[in-house]
């Protein structure tokens, strides 16, 4: 797996099975159920999201990961299960981190979404 954010390879910081890929549909105004219960779709696009879970990291390594996802938008290079090797503009938000050990200066619980800026 390749996972680079603005050219920074964050793959070594990710726990095994720590990348969860999701495709979400974007429905238009005409989507929904009618009075007879039938579902009508008006898919106007799909958005890719990946939820990333990191290994416990030193403060130095945590800074590499957290600074990579800090900009409002950034380029993410990865292997997409539908599209293959791609680069997409993405963003992240709501990133927790738990300081676990003063002696070793370690952080755990760093997990974050990578969400595509534009629909497919």
N, C-alpha and C positions, 0 to 999 in steps of 0.2 A: 504494500500500500504506500502510496505517496500522499502526503498531506503537507503542502507548503503554503504559508501565508506570507504574501509579499516577498517570496523567495526564501523565507525562513522555514527550514524543514522542522516541523514539530512532531513528526512521527515517533522519534525516540522517547518523547515525553508522554505518550499515550498508553494507557493500560491495555492489555490484551482484550479484545472484543470491546474496545472503548470507543468505537465509532458506530453510531446508530444512524442510518440513512432513512429519510422519510420524504415521500412525495405527497404534497397537499394540493388538492384541487382548489381553484379559485372559481367560484360560481358567480354568474351575472345576476342582474335583477329579476330575470324571468325564472330562476331556479326555485324549486320548492314543490310542495304537494298541493294538488287541487282538492276540491271538496270531496271527490270520490276516492281519495287516498293515493292516487297515482303520482309517482315522483317524476318530475320534469327537470332535466338537467340543462344548464346553460353554461357549460364549462368554458371560461374565457382564458384559462391558462393553468399552469401548475407551478408550484414553487418547491424548490429543493431545500431541505433542512437536514443538517447533520448535528447530532448531539455528541459532544466529545467529552470523554472522561480521562483525566490525567492520572498518572502514577503519583505517589508522593514525591515531591520535588524540593530540592534545595531552594533557598531564596534566590540564588542566581538563576537557576533554571526556571523557576516560577516567573521571574521577571521577563525572561525571554518569551515565554508563552503569553503572559498577560499584556506585554507591550505589543506583541504581534497582533492581538485582537483589539487593541485600544482605539485605533482610528475609527472614525465614523463608518467608513467603507474600506475594504481591502480586497486584494486579489487572492483567491484560493485555488490552488492546483491540486487535483485529486482524481481518483478513479471512481467514476460514477457507474452504478450498476446498469443504468439504462443507456448512457451516452459514451461510456469509456473514459479515456483520459481527457479531462476538461479543465478549463480555467474559468472561474466565475467571480463576479463581484459580489461580495457578501458582507454581512455585518453580524455583530454579536451583541448580547446584552445580558444583564443579570448573572454575573460571574462570582460565585462564592469561592472562598479559600479559608481553610482552617489551619492556624499555626499550631503545630503539634509537638514540637520539641525544641526547646531553647538550646540544649546542648549541641544538637546537630543542625539547628537552623532549618527545619523542614516544614513544609506545607503539604496538606492533603485536602481532598474534597474539591479540587479545582475541576470544574465541569462547566461547559458552556455550549450554547448553540452557535452554529454557523448557518445563517439564513440567506438565501439568494435575494439579491436586490430586485432582480427582474424575473418575471415568470417566463417559463419555457413556452 
